[in-house]
Amino acid sequence: MNQVKHVVVVGGGTAGWLTAANLAYSFNSKKSESIQVTLVESPDIPIIGVGEGTWPTIRTTLQRLGIDEAEFMMECDATFKQGTCFVNWADNPSENDKSYYHLFSTVNDSYEFNLAPYWILSESKHNYASAVGLQGDLCDKNLAPKKLTTPAYEGIQNYSYHLNAGKFGKFLAKHATKNLGVKHLLANVEKINLDCDGYIESIDTDVKGRINGDFFIDCTGFKSMLLGEALDIDFIDVSDVLMNDTAVVMQVPYENEQEEIRPYTKSIAQEAGWIWDIGLIDRRGLGYVYSSKYTSHERAEDVFRSYVGDAAEKLNARKINMKVGYREKYFHKNCVAIGLSAAFIEPLEASAIFLVEAAANMLRDQFPATRAEMELVEEKFNQSFHFRWKKSIDFIKLHYMLSKRTDSQYWIDSRLKKNCSQSLLNQIEHWKTHCPSKYDFDNVYEPFVLDSYLYVLFGMGYKSDLQKKINNFNESKIADKKFLMVKAAKEMLAKENLPSHRELLNKVYQYGFSKI
């Protein structure tokens, strides 16, 4: 029957350890008769950790794995994230930076009642994020999304985390090996061995010898040693669509221990890309991701250091080259690629870690018990993740397509229609006279849902002309009540006396959260 009894994960980091932990928990690998999970990682390859963002889904994942929220935060330098603030994306830079929020919380459920067309028709003076929610107010004031007395993993507002990626991988490794039954081997892979049917049979390592397995997971990063090199699955380059292929990164300490920490990611558009600015507990993780076609590395580093300010004079910067695109297949024979070995499309919106979660979850739920089952699961998995990655590319491209910047050739070329998918062009054309709605997002695997598009479209200044169908929106009384609900929610939240982000973090690191 070729039953799967042993899963071998090759490569550590967030992708490897999150996947290994997820599978071992589901398999109950602590029992010897259950499917066993072994993770093999090189002791010589450093983690690319510069301060990472996540999506709110990570809370469900961590809680499911039995991880204490406060312990996770303390060991991974984690802080709270309530969304992303995009600065100077919509228009040319001016004396007053223009920005908008893509947030995690709204007061109203857009799938039940879409307030967007009523906001458009009202010609409200409030920006869209402020009209439909209150989380932007918290971000403006650097307030936390919860209190110390709020139970672990629960929030007064929705949230995710910023974290130290290197420490996160080590934390997951400790939890997975100690509590979930994952076996951990430190070794360099020297050869991948295939059987006569083209399935991976084993890997040869420098210090641990030959490691046999029934199913293999490729978490070897851009190198993709298993799926790409051994199984010869092609990489589809999309650098003509998303042009950023290089980053310069830096870790910047705070000036003092009580410096305020922003509870959101800051994304600042530059002449040939954009800078991310993420606040961890003891430092900021910053990077300038740019297109090497439109600027030199020397110029990019100068722009980056200018943003960082005087502190940059004493700090080293690292250069990271990136392969922008995705594999022709993610699942082939008895191997699945997860993380950078599967795809990478620039670090906007923390999509990479979310798609690692999604891949691990689907593999867990659809795991083939025998080789005979693999072909059907392979087809479903590949179909699902082709959809997810292509939709992610569309969503990220949307940010560039909507920009009105003309101050550099990079921004002019970034919105050329020839570089966009037909599906994105069709949507943008449709939304000229139709407000985005739930009918545009009817697939269960949509990585970016209606609210995400509404935040970005209207934050970037996109206009949907609804005047010709104004009579179609005849539920203005309901809309008015919901707008009043937003106002009331803001007033109630003001009475909650939420702590500042830094204040809550200091207490969490000292006392932890209330137990449920």
C-alpha positions in Angstrom: 0.0 0.0 0.0 3.1 2.3 0.3 1.6 3.8 3.5 3.0 7.1 4.6 4.7 6.5 8.0 7.5 9.1 8.0 7.4 12.7 6.9 10.7 14.5 6.4 10.8 18.3 6.4 14.0 19.7 4.8 14.7 23.2 6.0 13.9 25.1 9.2 12.9 28.7 9.7 9.3 29.8 10.0 8.1 27.7 7.0 9.8 24.5 8.1 9.0 24.6 11.8 5.4 25.9 11.4 4.7 23.1 9.0 6.4 20.4 11.1 4.6 21.5 14.2 1.3 21.6 12.5 1.6 18.1 11.0 3.0 16.6 14.2 0.2 18.0 16.3 -2.4 16.6 13.8 -0.7 13.2 13.5 -0.2 13.0 17.3 3.4 12.1 16.5 4.3 11.7 20.1 2.9 8.2 19.8 5.3 5.8 18.2 2.6 4.1 16.1 1.6 7.5 14.6 3.1 9.1 11.5 6.5 10.5 12.5 7.9 13.9 11.5 11.6 14.6 11.2 13.0 18.1 10.4 16.5 18.3 8.9 18.1 21.7 8.7 21.5 23.0 7.9 23.5 24.4 10.8 25.3 26.7 8.4 22.5 28.7 6.8 21.5 31.8 8.8 17.8 32.9 9.0 16.9 36.1 7.1 15.3 37.9 10.0 14.7 41.6 9.8 11.4 42.0 11.6 8.4 40.2 10.2 4.7 40.9 10.0 1.9 38.3 10.2 -1.8 38.1 9.7 -4.5 37.5 12.4 -4.7 33.9 11.3 -1.4 33.2 13.2 -3.3 33.6 16.5 -5.5 30.6 15.7 -2.5 28.6 14.5 -0.4 29.3 17.7 -3.4 28.6 20.0 -4.1 25.3 18.3 -0.6 24.2 18.8 -0.9 24.8 22.5 1.5 27.8 22.6 1.1 30.3 25.4 0.7 33.8 23.9 2.8 35.7 26.4 5.6 33.1 26.3 5.6 33.3 22.5 5.8 37.1 22.5 8.6 37.2 25.1 10.7 34.7 23.3 10.2 36.2 19.8 10.4 39.9 20.7 6.8 40.2 19.4 4.6 43.2 19.4 1.0 43.8 18.2 0.1 44.6 14.6 -3.3 46.1 13.8 -2.8 46.8 10.1 -0.5 48.6 7.7 -0.1 52.3 7.0 0.8 53.1 3.4 2.6 56.4 3.0 3.1 58.3 -0.3 1.8 55.4 -2.4 -1.1 57.3 -4.0 0.6 60.5 -5.1 4.0 62.2 -5.6 5.6 63.0 -2.3 4.9 66.5 -1.0 5.6 68.5 2.2 2.7 66.7 3.9 2.9 62.9 3.5 -0.3 61.3 2.4 -1.2 58.0 3.9 -4.0 55.5 4.4 -4.6 52.4 6.5 -5.3 48.8 5.6 -6.7 47.6 8.9 -7.8 44.3 10.5 -11.1 45.4 12.0 -14.3 47.0 10.8 -17.5 47.6 12.9 -19.8 46.4 10.1 -19.6 43.0 8.2 -19.2 44.1 4.6 -20.5 40.7 3.4 -23.8 41.2 5.2 -24.2 44.9 4.3 -21.7 46.8 2.2 -21.3 50.3 3.5 -18.9 51.3 0.7 -21.5 52.5 -1.9 -23.2 54.6 0.7 -19.9 56.1 1.8 -19.2 56.9 -1.9 -22.6 58.5 -2.5 -22.5 60.5 0.7 -19.2 62.2 -0.4 -18.2 61.9 3.2 -15.3 64.0 4.5 -14.1 61.0 6.5 -11.7 58.7 4.8 -13.0 55.2 4.2 -11.1 53.5 7.0 -12.4 56.1 9.5 -15.9 55.9 8.2 -16.3 52.1 8.7 -14.1 51.4 11.7 -12.2 52.8 14.6 -8.9 50.8 14.5 -7.2 53.7 12.6 -7.8 55.9 15.7 -6.0 53.4 17.8 -3.1 53.3 15.4 -2.9 57.1 15.2 -2.6 57.2 19.0 -0.3 54.2 19.3 -2.8 52.3 21.4 -2.9 48.5 22.0 -5.7 46.3 20.6 -6.4 44.8 24.0 -5.7 45.1 27.8 -3.6 43.0 30.1 -6.9 41.5 31.5 -8.1 40.5 28.0 -7.6 36.7 27.8 -4.8 35.3 25.7 -5.4 35.4 21.9 -8.6 37.5 22.3 -8.8 41.1 21.4 -10.9 44.2 21.8 -9.8 44.9 18.2 -8.5 42.3 15.7 -4.7 41.9 15.7 -1.7 39.9 14.6 2.0 40.3 15.5 5.3 41.7 14.5 8.1 39.3 15.4 11.8 38.4 15.2 11.7 35.7 12.5 15.0 34.1 13.6 13.8 33.8 17.2 10.4 32.6 16.0 11.9 29.6 14.2 13.9 28.7 17.3 10.9 29.0 19.5 8.8 26.8 17.2 11.6 24.3 17.1 11.7 24.0 20.9 8.0 23.6 21.2 7.7 21.1 18.3 10.5 18.9 19.6 9.6 19.1 23.3 5.8 18.9 23.1 4.7 17.6 19.7 7.2 14.8 18.9 9.1 16.3 16.0 12.6 14.9 15.6 15.3 17.5 14.8 18.5 16.7 12.9 21.2 19.3 12.1 22.9 18.3 8.8 23.6 19.5 5.3 21.8 17.7 2.5 24.2 16.5 -0.1 22.0 14.4 -2.4 18.4 13.6 -3.0 17.7 10.1 -4.1 14.7 9.1 -6.3 13.1 5.7 -6.8 12.4 4.1 -10.2 9.0 6.0 -10.3 10.5 9.4 -9.7 9.4 9.7 -6.1 11.9 10.9 -3.5 13.1 7.9 -1.5 15.7 9.4 0.8 18.2 12.2 1.3 21.9 11.9 2.0 23.5 14.2 4.5 27.0 15.1 5.6 26.8 14.0 9.3 23.5 12.1 9.7 23.9 9.7 6.8 21.0 8.6 4.7 17.5 9.6 5.9 14.6 7.7 4.4 11.1 9.0 4.2 7.7 8.4 2.6 6.8 12.1 2.1 9.0 15.1 1.9 8.4 18.8 2.4 10.8 21.3 0.8 11.4 24.3 3.0 14.9 25.0 1.6 14.2 28.6 0.6 14.9 30.1 -2.9 17.2 27.1 -3.6 14.3 24.7 -3.6 16.6 21.6 -3.4 13.8 19.0 -3.6 11.0 20.3 -5.7 13.1 22.6 -7.9 16.4 20.8 -8.3 15.7 17.1 -7.7 12.2 17.0 -9.2 12.9 19.6 -11.8 9.8 21.7 -11.3 10.2 25.0 -13.2 10.1 28.4 -11.6 7.8 31.0 -13.2 9.4 34.4 -13.0 6.9 37.3 -12.5 9.5 40.1 -12.2 7.9 41.8 -15.2 4.7 42.2 -13.1 6.1 42.8 -9.6 9.5 44.4 -10.3 11.1 44.6 -6.9 13.9 42.0 -6.8 16.3 43.3 -4.1 16.2 44.5 -0.6 18.6 46.3 1.7 17.8 45.7 5.4 18.9 47.0 8.8 18.1 46.6 12.5 17.8 49.9 14.3 17.8 50.0 18.2 15.4 52.4 19.9 16.9 55.6 21.3 15.5 54.7 24.7 13.8 51.8 26.4 10.4 53.6 26.6 10.3 54.9 23.0 6.8 54.4 21.7 6.2 51.4 19.4 3.8 51.8 16.5 1.1 49.0 16.5 1.1 48.7 12.7 3.5 48.2 9.9 4.6 51.3 8.1 5.1 51.1 4.3 6.7 54.2 2.8 6.9 54.4 -1.0 10.2 55.5 -2.4 11.6 56.4 -5.9 12.2 52.7 -6.9 10.3 50.7 -4.4 9.2 51.0 -0.8 10.5 50.8 2.8 9.0 48.7 5.5 9.3 49.9 9.1 8.3 47.3 11.8 8.6 47.9 15.5 9.7 45.0 17.7 10.1 45.2 21.5 13.8 46.3 21.5 14.4 47.5 18.0 12.9 48.4 14.6 13.3 46.0 11.6 13.6 48.1 8.4 14.1 47.3 4.8 14.0 49.0 1.4 12.7 46.6 -1.2 13.5 47.9 -4.7 13.9 47.1 -8.4 17.5 46.8 -9.5 16.3 47.7 -13.0 15.5 51.3 -11.9 18.2 52.0 -9.3 21.6 51.0 -8.3 22.3 49.3 -4.9 24.4 52.2 -3.9 21.6 54.7 -4.6 19.1 52.4 -2.9 21.2 52.2 0.3 21.7 56.0 0.3 17.9 56.5 0.1 17.4 53.9 2.8 20.0 55.4 5.2 18.5 58.8 4.6 15.1 57.5 5.8 16.7 55.8 8.9 18.5 59.1 9.9 21.5 59.6 12.1 21.3 56.2 13.7 22.2 54.6 10.3 25.7 55.9 10.5 26.8 53.3 13.0 24.8 50.4 11.6 25.5 47.8 8.9 23.1 47.1 6.1 22.6 43.7 4.4 21.7 43.1 0.8 19.1 40.4 -0.1 18.5 39.2 -3.6 15.0 37.8 -4.2 13.5 35.4 -6.8 10.1 36.9 -7.7 7.6 34.3 -8.9 6.3 30.8 -8.1 6.8 27.2 -9.0 4.9 25.6 -11.9 3.6 23.1 -9.3 3.9 23.1 -5.5 3.0 19.5 -5.0 4.7 16.8 -7.2 4.9 13.1 -6.5 5.6 12.8 -2.8 7.0 16.3 -2.3 5.4 19.6 -1.4 7.2 23.0 -1.4 6.2 25.5 1.3 7.6 28.9 1.9 10.3 30.5 -0.3 10.8 27.2 -2.1 7.3 27.5 -3.4 6.9 31.2 -4.3 7.9 34.7 -3.3 6.2 38.0 -4.4 7.8 40.7 -2.2 7.0 41.1 1.5 3.9 43.3 1.2 1.1 42.5 3.7 2.9 39.6 5.4 1.4 37.4 2.7 4.3 34.9 2.8 3.8 33.7 6.4 0.0 33.5 5.8 0.5 31.3 2.8 2.8 29.1 4.8 0.0 28.7 7.3 -2.5 28.0 4.5 -0.3 25.4 2.8 0.4 23.6 6.1 -3.3 23.6 7.0 -4.4 22.2 3.6 -1.7 19.6 3.7 -2.7 18.6 7.2 -6.4 18.3 6.3 -5.9 16.5 3.0 -2.8 14.5 3.9 -2.5 11.4 1.7 -2.2 8.2 3.9 -0.8 6.2 1.0 1.0 6.8 -2.2 -2.1 5.8 -4.1 -3.9 8.9 -2.7 -1.2 11.4 -3.6 -2.2 12.1 -7.2 -5.6 13.4 -6.3 -4.4 15.4 -3.4 -1.6 16.8 -5.5 -4.2 18.0 -8.1 -6.3 19.7 -5.5 -3.4 21.3 -3.7 -1.9 22.7 -6.9 -5.2 24.0 -8.1 -5.8 25.8 -4.8 -2.4 27.4 -4.5 -2.2 28.5 -8.1 -5.4 30.4 -7.4 -4.0 31.8 -4.1 -0.7 33.0 -5.5 -2.2 34.5 -8.7 -4.7 36.4 -6.6 -2.0 37.5 -4.3 0.0 38.9 -7.3 -3.2 40.7 -8.5 -3.7 42.3 -5.1 -0.2 43.5 -4.7 -0.1 44.7 -8.3 -3.3 46.7 -7.5 -1.3 49.0 -5.2 1.0 50.0 -8.0 -1.7 50.1 -10.7 -3.7 52.7 -8.7 -0.8 55.0 -7.9 -0.7 58.4 -9.6 3.0 58.9 -9.0 5.0 60.3 -11.9 8.2 61.3 -10.1 10.2 58.3 -11.4 10.1 55.8 -14.3 9.7 53.0 -11.8 6.2 54.3 -10.8 5.2 55.1 -14.4 6.1 51.6 -15.6 4.7 49.9 -12.5 1.1 50.6 -13.6 1.5 49.6 -17.3 -1.5 47.5 -18.3 0.7 45.1 -20.3 2.2 43.8 -17.0 -1.2 43.1 -15.4 -3.3 40.0 -15.5 -6.5 40.2 -17.5 -8.5 39.3 -14.4 -7.2 42.4 -12.5 -7.8 44.6 -15.5 -11.4 43.3 -15.8 -12.0 44.0 -12.1 -10.6 47.5 -12.3 -12.8 48.3 -15.3 -15.9 46.8 -13.6 -15.3 48.8 -10.5 -15.4 52.1 -12.4 -19.2 51.8 -12.3 -19.8 49.1 -9.7 -18.7 49.2 -6.0 -16.6 46.1 -5.1 -18.9 43.6 -3.5 -19.0 40.0 -2.1 -19.8 38.7 -5.6 -16.2 39.6 -6.6 -14.8 37.4 -3.9 -16.8 34.2 -4.0 -13.9 31.6 -3.8 -13.3 30.1 -0.4 -9.5 30.3 -1.0 -9.4 34.1 -1.6 -6.3 35.3 0.2 -7.4 38.9 0.2 -11.1 39.5 0.8 -13.5 42.3 0.1 -12.5 44.5 3.0 -8.8 44.4 1.9 -9.7 45.6 -1.5 -12.0 48.4 -0.2 -9.3 49.7 2.1 -6.7 49.8 -0.7 -9.0 51.0 -3.5 -10.4 53.9 -1.6 -7.2 54.6 0.3 -5.5 55.1 -3.0 -8.2 57.5 -4.2 -10.0 55.2 -6.6 -13.4 56.4 -7.6 -16.4 54.2 -8.4 -19.0 56.3 -10.3 -22.4 55.2 -9.0 -24.5 58.1 -10.2 -26.2 56.2 -13.0 -27.5 53.6 -10.5 -28.0 55.8 -7.5 -31.6 54.6 -7.1 -30.3 51.0 -6.6 -29.0 52.0 -3.2 -32.3 52.6 -1.4 -31.3 51.4 2.0 -29.7 54.6 3.2 -31.6 54.5 6.5 -29.9 51.2 7.3 -26.6 52.6 6.2 -27.0 55.7 8.4 -27.7 53.5 11.4 -24.5 51.6 10.7 -22.4 54.7 10.3 -23.9 55.8 13.7 -22.8 52.5 15.1 -19.3 53.3 14.1 -19.5 56.6 15.8 -20.9 55.0 19.0 -18.2 52.3 18.9 -15.6 55.0 18.8 -17.1 56.7 21.8 -17.3 53.4 23.7 -13.8 52.5 22.9 -12.6 55.9 24.2 -14.1 54.8 27.6 -12.1 51.5 27.5 -9.0 53.4 28.4 -6.8 51.1 26.3 -3.1 51.3 27.3 -0.5 52.5 24.9 1.2 49.8 22.9 4.5 50.1 24.8 2.7 50.1 28.2 0.8 46.9 27.4 3.9 45.2 26.0 5.9 46.0 29.2 3.2 44.4 31.3 2.8 41.4 29.1 6.5 40.8 29.2 6.3 41.0 33.0 3.0 39.3 33.9 1.6 37.5 30.9 -2.1 37.5 30.0 -5.2 36.3 31.9 -5.8 32.6 31.4 -9.1 31.7 29.7 
